[in-house]
Amino acid sequence: MKILIVDDQRATLKGLADNISWMEEGFDVVDTAANAMEARLSFGRGVPDVMLCDIEMPVESGIQLCRWVRQQGYQTKIIFLTCHEDFQYAREAIELGASDYIVQPAAYETIRDKVREVAEKLLTEARNRKWQDIGKSYAYNQKEIGSSLWHGYLLGTVNSMDFESLPSMPDREGEGVLVLVQILRWTARRLEEDLMASVLQSFAEDIFGAISSCVLTSYMEENTYALLIQTGPKGAIGGGDLNSRLQYLADACDMYMPCEIALYPSKACPVAGMPQEWWRLIKMRNQNITGKKGVFGDQGLPAGSLTDYRQQAMRWKSILEEKGPKAMEEDACACLDQLAAGEGFTADTLACFSMDFHHLLVYLWEPKSRMAMLQQSADWQRLAHEAMRSVDQMKELIHQTLDCYSKESDVSEPSVTQQIVDYINENLWGELRKEDITEHVHLNGDYISRVFKKEMGISIKGYIIRQKLLEAQKLLRTTSLSVSNVAVQLGYGNFSHFSAAYKREFGITPTEEREKKS
C-alpha cells in the first residue's frame, strides 16, 4: 500500500514520515508533499491508498485538494490534520468522505492508530470485493465449473466431497441416471466442444428440468458428452418416460442442430457408482460401429460373434495387382457393408478388418518407407483411430489410403530422385534450399536425402554445388562474363568461396580457367 503525507511545515512533514514505522503498518511506499501541487504529482506516480493531509496550507487548502481527489474519481482514504477545532472544517471533511479528523498537536501514536484503523478497513474492503468478485464469477460460470468437476469425477480425478459447497452439483448421496451422448456425424459445420455442451445442457434442462433436481452436461472426449439426470422429490424416472424424453432430445438435435446423436442411458444408480458406470457406457458406445442414431437402452447393442471374412480379404492382393486400387476399394467397402448387415458384426470384427487391411497394404506398398510416412501423419492416425469404431470412417480410411497408393504407384510419375534433379536444374540460378525441395516433392527431408544419396552416390547439397560449378565452367569457357559476375549469377556472394570450390572440383581456379580460354 501507499501512504501520502501532505503538510506545508517541513519539520512536521519529516517528523510524520520518519517517526512512525509505516512499513509495520503495511505501507511499502511512503511519499511526502509540501503543498497541493506536489500532492498531485504524487498521485501521478501512483494513487495512494491513504492520504494524511494538513488542512491549512497556502495557495490551496487540504479541503480543496480533497475535492480535486474526489473529482478525479480516486477512492483514497483521507485523514485530515488541523490545529483548529472548527466545525465548518469537520462538516466539509465529512461531505468529502474523509475517514477521520485529527486535531494537532497529536502524538505520533495517536496518528499511527488512526491510520491503522483506516488501513484495516481498506484490507477488509479489499477482501470483501475479492469474495464478491469470486461470487459473481461463480454465479456466472457455475455451469462451466460444475461441468469441469463432473468431467473430473467420472474420470476419477475429483472427489465427490467437493460437490457439497456447489449448488449446481448433484447430491452425492442420491441416485440418478447417467447418459453417454455420442455425436455420430456432423451434417453441417462442426460446433466447438464448449458450445455443443452448452446446447445439450439447454436442451436437457428444457426436457428434464421439471422432473429433476439436477441436470448437468460435460464434455468428456471427442464427440462424447456425459449427461447426468438426478431425480427430484417425486422419485425416479420410469424407464419408458426416460427413453421417450431421451428420444425427444435426439430428435431435437436432429432437427435443430447440425448433427446426429446416439444416447446410451444407464439404469438408475447411486452417484457414487457413476465413474464405474461411465466406463460401461463407453463399451456400449464402442459397439455402435455402424453409426446408428437414437436411444440404446441398458441392454446395449447385440454382442454377436466374430465373422470369418478372411477368405475374401485374401482376394484383395490379386484385385489390387490385376485391376488396381479403385477396384480393391470397391471390393473392400462391399465386404464391409456385407459384414455390417450381419448380426454378428461387432467392434472386434471391425478392428480385425482394419488390421487385415493395414497389413496387406504394408506388404504390398513399395517402398515400405512411403507407407510408414503416411501412417506417421497426424491426420491419418486420427482417421485410423476413428475407423476402429465406425464403418463410415473405415470406408474413408480405405479411400484415402488407396487413393494415396494409386498416386504413388502411377508409373508415369517420375521417381523422387528425378523430381529433385529436375527441380535443381530448373532453379540453378536461384537460391536452392533443402526446405524448398522437400516442399516440392512433399516428402520428409531425411527420407529424400537418403534416397538421393543411395541412387546418385552424392548428397543433394553436393549435387547442387557440382551442377552450379559445371554451369560456371561452361560460362567461363563460352562467354566474356567476368569471373566475379559468373560467381554472383550462380549465387556465390563470396568470391573466395567460389574460387576455392571451383578449384576443388576442377583442379584449377576460375581465373586460370578463363586464362585457358584466352
C-alpha positions, -999 to +999 in steps of 0.1 A: +000+000+000+010+036-004+006+065+021+009+102+011+017+128+038+009+164+029+019+193+051+034+227+044+056+226+075+088+208+065+096+198+101+061+183+107+063+165+073+097+150+082+086+140+117+055+122+104+075+104+077+104+093+100+089+087+134+062+062+125+071+028+112+049+028+082+063-005+069+050-022+100+015-008+093+015-023+059+027+006+038+056-003+015+055+031-003+057+064+017+056+097-002+055+133+010+043+166-004+047+202+009+017+215-010-012+206-031+008+208-064+033+183-051+005+161-039-010+160-074+024+149-088+025+121-062-009+109-074+006+108-109+034+085-097+008+062-081-026+066-064-021+065-026-044+042-005-043+067+024-036+104+024-027+121+057-033+158+049-030+192+066-060+215+060-044+249+065-019+253+036-010+284+015-024+288-021-046+257-019-060+241+013-063+205+021-101+207+016-096+220-019-070+192-026-095+166-012-122+180-035-098+175-065-091+139-054-128+131-054-134+148-088-107+126-103-126+096-090-098+084-067-110+063-037-081+073-015-089+072+022-082+107+037-073+117+073-072+155+079-048+172+103-056+207+116-047+230+145-082+243+149-114+226+161-136+243+135-170+227+129-170+241+094-138+221+086-153+190+101-185+193+081-167+198+048-144+169+056-174+146+062-191+158+030-159+149+010-158+114+025-129+119+048-121+089+070-111+109+101-102+143+115-072+148+139-066+180+159-029+189+162-008+187+182-013+149+184+011+122+195+026+101+168+010+070+184-025+086+181-019+094+144-005+059+138-036+043+155-059+064+133-041+054+102-040+017+113-078+017+117-082+031+082-057+006+068-076-023+084-108-010+068-091-009+034-079-045+038-114-056+048-130-038+019-104-054-005-112-089+009-149-083+005-145-071-031-124-101-038-150-125-025-178-106-042-159-109-075-154-146-069-191-150-061-201-131-092-177-152-113-190-184-099-226-173-103-219-165-140-198-196-146-212-222-122-224-244-151-190-244-166-174-251-132-198-279-125-192-294-159-155-294-153-159-310-119-183-336-132-158-345-160-131-350-134-153-370-111-162-395-138-126-399-147-115-403-111-096-371-107-121-352-085-136-364-051-174-362-047-168-344-014-161-313-035-197-312-046-211-301-012-204-264-015-216-261-051-253-257-057-251-268-093-236-302-084-256-334-078-264-348-044-236-373-039-258-394-016-286-396-041-293-416-073-296-406-109-293-417-145-260-413-164-263-409-202-235-410-227-242-387-256-223-396-288-221-373-318-223-398-347-218-374-375-220-337-383-244-327-410-231-292-413-203-271-398-189-287-366-195-269-333-168-262-307-170-286-277-179-259-252-207-246-274-221-281-280-220-289-243-239-257-237-266-266-263-270-301-249-273-286-214-300-262-225-320-289-243-317-313-214-329-286-189-359-280-210-367-317-213-358-329-178-358-298-157-394-301-144-388-336-130-352-334-119-332-317-091-300-316-112-292-317-149-256-315-158-237-319-191-200-323-195-177-327-225-156-359-220-137-366-252-140-361-289-177-364-299-186-377-265-205-360-237-218-371-202-253-361-192-265-366-156-301-365-147-308-366-109-344-370-100-362-346-077-385-353-048-411-371-070-388-401-073-371-420-101-379-415-138-397-445-152-378-464-180-404-456-206-406-420-196-368-417-196-364-432-231-392-411-246-376-379-232-342-390-245-356-398-279-371-362-278-336-349-271-322-370-301-349-356-324-343-321-312-306-324-322-316-339-355-340-311-362-323-280-347-285-289-346-261-298-374-255-333-360-270-368-354-266-384-320-269-417-302-277-418-264-267-446-241-285-443-207-277-463-176-303-476-151-309-455-120-278-458-099-260-440-070-239-411-078-210-428-060-211-456-086-212-435-117-175-434-125-176-472-130-209-469-149-193-444-172-168-470-185-196-495-191-214-469-212-181-463-231-181-500-241-217-497-252-208-468-274-179-486-289-202-514-301-222-489-323-198-492-351-224-488-378-233-454-365-270-460-357-287-430-342-313-429-315-316-442-279-300-475-269-314-490-237-294-505-209-293-538-228-270-521-253-264-535-288-263-571-299-230-587-290-227-610-320-196-631-328-165-626-349-173-632-386-148-651-407-142-629-437-105-635-443-110-656-474-125-626-491-097-604-477-071-627-493-086-617-527-076-581-523-040-588-533-049-602-567-076-575-572-050-547-564-024-562-588-048-571-616-075-543-615-059-516-595-066-496-562-101-484-572-113-519-577-098-530-544-115-501-527-149-511-541-144-547-531-133-538-496-162-515-490-187-541-504-171-566-480-175-541-451-212-535-460-219-572-461-203-577-427-222-547-412-255-561-424-250-593-405-260-600-369-225-610-358-208-577-367-191-561-336-163-537-328-140-567-326-148-576-361-142-541-374-109-540-355-098-572-372-109-559-406-089-528-401-057-547-391-060-570-420-064-541-444-033-524-429-012-555-430-020-561-467-011-526-477+022-527-457+030-559-475+022-546-510+034-510-508+068-503-522+089-487-510+079-496-474+091-462-461+063-445-481+036-464-462+054-457-429+054-420-437+017-420-445+010-437-412+030-412-392+009-382-403-014-368-376-045-368-399-040-404-409-035-415-373-067-397-362-087-413-390-073-447-383-083-444-346-119-433-356-121-461-381-118-487-354-152-475-341-171-465-372-179-482-405-182-448-423-148-438-410-133-472-420-146-466-456-130-431-455-097-446-444-098-472-472-105-445-497-077-421-486-051-449-482-058-464-516-060-430-533-026-423-519-014-457-531-028-450-566-008-418-568+024-435-555+022-464-580+015-443-611+042-454-635+041-422-654+051-402-624+089-396-622+109-410-594+116-389-563+153-386-573+143-375-608+119-349-594+147-335-572+172-334-602+147-316-624+139-291-597+176-283-591+183-279-628+152-256-632+162-234-603+200-235-606+203-197-609+184-190-577+190-199-540+183-236-536+173-246-501+165-280-488+132-268-474+121-258-509+130-292-523+112-311-496+081-290-501+083-295-539+083-333-536+060-334-505+083-358-486+103-358-454+138-342-457+157-370-441+140-396-463+147-378-496+184-372-485+188-410-480+171-419-513+190-393-533+224-403-519+217-440-525+207-435-561+231-407-571+261-415-549+262-379-538+243-357-513+218-332-525+240-304-514+270-319-532+249-323-563+238-287-562+274-274-558+286-296-587+259-285-611+265-248-603+302-253-609+296-271-641+275-242-653+302-218-641+328-237-662+305-235-692+301-197-688+338-192-683+346-211-714+319-198-737+311-162-726+330-130-718+314-125-684+339-116-657+348-143-631+331-123-603+300-118-624+297-156-630+301-162-593+273-137-585+249-151-611+253-186-596+245-174-561+281-171-547+282-139-527+318-146-515+343-148-544+369-166-523+344-194-515+335-197-552+372-199-562+380-225-536+350-247-545+359-244-582+395-255-576+384-285-555+361-296-583+383-290-614+418-286-600+423-251-612+409-217-602+382-198-621+408-172-632+430-199-645+400-214-664+394-180-680+431-177-689+429-211-707+402-197-729+425-168-739 
